[in-house]
Amino acid sequence: TWGYNQKRNKKMYVFLVLVVFLSAFIQGAVKITLHPRPKSLGASGMILRNRNLVEYFGRMQIGLPAQSFDVIFDTSLDWTWLPTNYCQDCHYCPKYYPYQSNTYKDLNKKIVFKYSIGELEGYIKGDLSLDGITIDKRTIPNQHFLGVVDEAQLFNEYHSSGFVGMSKKNDPDNPSFMMNLRKLNLIESNVFAIKFSSAPNDEGSEISFGEYNQDVIGSNAITWEKSQTNDRWMVNIQYMMFGDERIELTKKAAELVTSEINLRMVRADFDKIENYLRKKFTCTFDTKFLFYCYVNDMSLKNFPKIEIALSTAKLVLEPKDYIVFGEEKGTAKKIATLQIEVYPAFALENTVIGTVALRNYYVIYDGDRSLIGFAELAKKVEPEGMSGGLIAFIIILILIILGGAGFLIYRKMTSGYWLMKPKMEVVKEKALLTNTTLQPKELSSQILSAVSYTHLRAHETLRYLVCRLLLEKK
């Protein structure tokens, strides 16, 4: 019996040694990075999500009891507006039910806004209203907004419900969300900052109100641009570089629009980009004023980077930032589409800088000083990863310890023999060394614990066979 246990214990030791060596080997070959939880932004900002990089949106609560909606923070918009349940032609999204809110007020004023995107024109119609709005744990009891009852088919690509106006315009009759935050002392300064993530459908974007988040830029410097108008976030473009082609724009004034994904240019300013690409590819325009080229392979190496030189700052777009690969509708041919919309000169008042050019930067909008700040994002430092081998070894070791402890407790509770076994082994070893035959009386005198014959019979196995035979010599 003792020899059998020794063999089994040796096998266990060999197994443990193999586990240790295997863990050491894996430790050198496998790395598991343990990412810390995202740092809370606290009162200074909130997380934004995005849908395929097309729209970036945050959460807004309105009314009492609160109704929650996804909204886009639009730097080109003066008003906050939200489609109501009375809008039958509005884009597909959750609707606001005004008369389910105990704090809703209808100001009995009809408003019509006309929109134009290039040659496309649309409108929204609604009722000027008041209700309590909460964004980022800041509540404005009576925020002016437009409860939309009709809209043109201009927002069908959006999944968010409404928009929060973040323009510079200061209208006392229609105070913006930022104006009310400042008026109610919910922020110390008329400043907000936005970071747009480059990863589709993630929560890596954020917006801060009243300040900016230093952690986003680390030690990187902020380059400030003077905003060119009193009501829009406008900058002045000195020139653009498309590879080695320098482009002097005819429309140098450019508006930063956070609800728009693409760059927008007039045809005269796009000519050099078009000529550059037509030397390498066969290219054309689609129905949405986007320019695309047929490609044999989906490689970014055939496309140059774009530089947009402002008065002091410079925005750089790598090919991965503005090229989207896909297939032409109806032909399945491989194409590379530029995220640049091209319009006739009469259809575009100014150049537009959308989120495609802002994702690599933290942009700070300072309404008090009429400045726009650009800073490169801080590089992510991956934490040291704990090796996979070490993790595996720790887990196996814990399981072995727990299993062994559980086995000992089980045997202690179910077998009296387990308590007397060490004493019996000592007696047997003495008998073997002296070549004497143990008599039952000697055995019982040296092993002080009493043994029940019926108890041993109840546990009769190969292991207990020797004990049983000794007792049967009575």
Secondary structure, DSSP 8 states (H G I E B T S, - for coil): -HHHHHHHHHHHHHHHHHHHHHHHHHHHH-EE---------GGGEEEEEEETTTEEEEEEEETTTTEEEEEEEETT-SS-EEEBTT-SSS-SS--B-GGG-TT-EEEEEEEEEEEEETTEEEEEEEEEEEEEEEETTEEEEEEEEEEEEEE-TT-TT--S-EEEE--S---TTS--HHHHHHHTTSSSSSEEEEE--SSTT-S-EEEEESS--HHHHTT---EEEE-SSSSS-EEEEEEEEETTEEE--S--EEEE-TT--SEEEEHHHHHHHHHHHHTTSEEEE-TTSEEEEE-SS--GGGS--EEEEESS-EEEE-HHHHEEEEE-TTT--EEEEEEEEEE-GGG-SSEEE-GGGTTTEEEEEETTTTEEEEEE---------EEHHHHHHHHHHHHHHHHHHHHHHHHHHH-SHHHHHHHHHHHHHHHHHHT----HHHHHHHS-S---HHHHHHT-SGGGHHHHHHHTT-
